[in-house]
Amino acid sequence: MKQIIKSVCVAAVAVGVSASAFAGNITVKGSDTLLILAQKWAENYMASHADVKISVAGGGSGTGFAALQNQTTDLCDASRKAKAAEIANCTKAFNARPTEYKVALDGLSVYVNAENPVKELTVDQVGDIFVGKVKNWKEVGGPDAPITLYSRENSSGTYEFFKEHVLKGHDFAASAQTMPGTAAILQAVSKDKGGIGYGGAAYGAGAKHLSIKKDESSPAIEPSDETILKGTYPIWRYLYIYVNPALDKGEIGDYLKWIRSDDGQKIVKDVGYFPLPANLRN
């Protein structure tokens, strides 16, 4: 990737009451994949809007939807689309369907230790590894060594997306070690020569991104601006923000418009994700 992110800054979210109750305050909660980007958006916006305070926290997409439903956050960051039950719960809570905004594109990377000689895998091979069908690296062209699995917690949108699109709905192997965020997966894989994990393409310090093949007859593709935007990299998705439509006005509305503007989308690219095509920014 063009940029490696080494650290994540997290600001606390006010507990028990939505920050929209306080003039000039905006709270954001949800996807850990979006956490780095959400923090950068907040920092840049506050730098030019001194009267606005934006607090950002992760915890996973599911956590963000729960907070949106409970009206303890203004904006829900999500690395997957809202489930039908989440939409229903939010609609019941504030008598309106939450508004969905696409805010960026992401390639979901598969990471291995930097010393692992394996450079590419098919989507099916990755799936077979994470369901426990393939347990030794020699089965996919690597050394004779056991594979250690590192995964996200089940509240994570990244976990759910990976399970649906790579594992084809099958369960992760019981041996998979659950990690609290993508940064934790990267840290674990960087120290474990047999390790493999997955997460947003903006992360990557200490581990190697594998090139991924759609199938055995397809070329191996590395996530990049071109391959994500063209959809040739096999594992990609939109990233989203959800909001109660009653709050989508004033400062919150202005902030959402700014995120999807040229200025906000430039930060998407600077962080290492992929800006929305122009036709999706309105």
Summary of the structure (lengths in Angstrom):
residues: 282
radius of gyration: 18.9
end to end distance: 27.6
largest distance: 59.9
contacts: 967
relative contact order: 0.20
helix: 36%
strand: 23%
